[in-house]
């Protein structure tokens, strides 16, 4: 028997011989950056030529390009305020195969990235923040045929939180007569 491995990059419409790929098995070398189908041609050469083809093995490449987050949202906010909705104003993710899902991630005070529980939409509005946090979105492309998953992350939005400002309380009330000078006001619990 003679073997010849072939590939197709047009979804199996045409197959071309792979130079030097004449073994019983074939090891794909190098990166595959387009969806490709492979098959093996088996030829029996004795008097006449008989040939058969194997089933097709497909490698489908995810063409997901993750969106970007609006970097103008990076900045500082007041203590115990929300930075607003993230995921608006940037670019949307693009893809042509499979389905897409999302998972927002956060890094609180540089402690490492973790999933934000329940934050699985294109946009996300964080609760009021009391510490510095970075946010990013993981765009997840699932292949509808094989179920394989490719995921890519967006750029990072960094939100710094100012120290808490306590306005304090003025203590005591005064009743004075017309023309008298009040005593000094006393402020308790204020940030100094």
DAFEN-V232285 format. One record per pair of residues at least 24 apart in sequence whose ideal C-beta (glycine too) atoms are under 8 Angstrom apart, sorted by sequence separation. I is the first residue (numbers start at 1). J is the second residue. If there is no record, write none. Layout:
# DAFEN-V232285
i: [I | I]
j: [J | J]
This chain:
# DAFEN-V232285
i: [11 | 15 | 35 | 67 | 108 | 109 | 134 | 135 | 166 | 167 | 9 | 12 | 35 | 36 | 67 | 108 | 133 | 134 | 166 | 9 | 11 | 35 | 67 | 107 | 132 | 133 | 165 | 9 | 32 | 34 | 66 | 67 | 106 | 107 | 132 | 164 | 8 | 9 | 33 | 65 | 106 | 107 | 132 | 133 | 163 | 7 | 8 | 32 | 64 | 65 | 106 | 132 | 7 | 8 | 64 | 65 | 92 | 105 | 129 | 131 | 7 | 8 | 28 | 63 | 64 | 104 | 105 | 130 | 6 | 63 | 104 | 105 | 129 | 5 | 6 | 62 | 63 | 104 | 105 | 126 | 5 | 6 | 63 | 87 | 103 | 104 | 130 | 5 | 6 | 62 | 87 | 88 | 102 | 103 | 4 | 5 | 62 | 64 | 87 | 102 | 3 | 4 | 60 | 86 | 87 | 102 | 103 | 3 | 85 | 86 | 102 | 3 | 4 | 85 | 86 | 100 | 101 | 2 | 3 | 85 | 86 | 100 | 1 | 2 | 84 | 100 | 101 | 1 | 2 | 99 | 100 | 1 | 2 | 82 | 83 | 98 | 99 | 12 | 82 | 97 | 98 | 82 | 98 | 99 | 82 | 83 | 93 | 95 | 97 | 98 | 81 | 82 | 97 | 80 | 81 | 105 | 80 | 86 | 107 | 80 | 87 | 79 | 86 | 77 | 67 | 90 | 69 | 69 | 69 | 67 | 66 | 86 | 67 | 66 | 83 | 64 | 83 | 64 | 62 | 62 | 74 | 77 | 79 | 60 | 74 | 75 | 76 | 77 | 78 | 79 | 71 | 73 | 74 | 75 | 76 | 77 | 78 | 79 | 80 | 60 | 69 | 74 | 75 | 76 | 77 | 79 | 60 | 64 | 66 | 68 | 69 | 71 | 73 | 76 | 79 | 58 | 65 | 66 | 67 | 68 | 69 | 70 | 78 | 60 | 62 | 64 | 66 | 69]
j: [35 | 39 | 59 | 91 | 132 | 133 | 158 | 159 | 190 | 191 | 34 | 37 | 60 | 61 | 92 | 133 | 158 | 159 | 191 | 35 | 37 | 61 | 93 | 133 | 158 | 159 | 191 | 36 | 59 | 61 | 93 | 94 | 133 | 134 | 159 | 191 | 36 | 37 | 61 | 93 | 134 | 135 | 160 | 161 | 191 | 36 | 37 | 61 | 93 | 94 | 135 | 161 | 37 | 38 | 94 | 95 | 122 | 135 | 159 | 161 | 38 | 39 | 59 | 94 | 95 | 135 | 136 | 161 | 38 | 95 | 136 | 137 | 161 | 38 | 39 | 95 | 96 | 137 | 138 | 159 | 39 | 40 | 97 | 121 | 137 | 138 | 164 | 40 | 41 | 97 | 122 | 123 | 137 | 138 | 40 | 41 | 98 | 100 | 123 | 138 | 40 | 41 | 97 | 123 | 124 | 139 | 140 | 41 | 123 | 124 | 140 | 42 | 43 | 124 | 125 | 139 | 140 | 42 | 43 | 125 | 126 | 140 | 42 | 43 | 125 | 141 | 142 | 43 | 44 | 141 | 142 | 44 | 45 | 125 | 126 | 141 | 142 | 56 | 126 | 141 | 142 | 127 | 143 | 144 | 128 | 129 | 139 | 141 | 143 | 144 | 128 | 129 | 144 | 128 | 129 | 153 | 129 | 135 | 156 | 130 | 137 | 130 | 137 | 129 | 122 | 154 | 135 | 136 | 137 | 137 | 137 | 157 | 139 | 139 | 157 | 139 | 159 | 141 | 141 | 143 | 156 | 159 | 161 | 143 | 157 | 158 | 159 | 160 | 161 | 162 | 155 | 157 | 158 | 159 | 160 | 161 | 162 | 163 | 164 | 145 | 154 | 159 | 160 | 161 | 162 | 164 | 146 | 150 | 152 | 154 | 155 | 157 | 159 | 162 | 165 | 145 | 152 | 153 | 154 | 155 | 156 | 157 | 165 | 148 | 150 | 152 | 154 | 157]
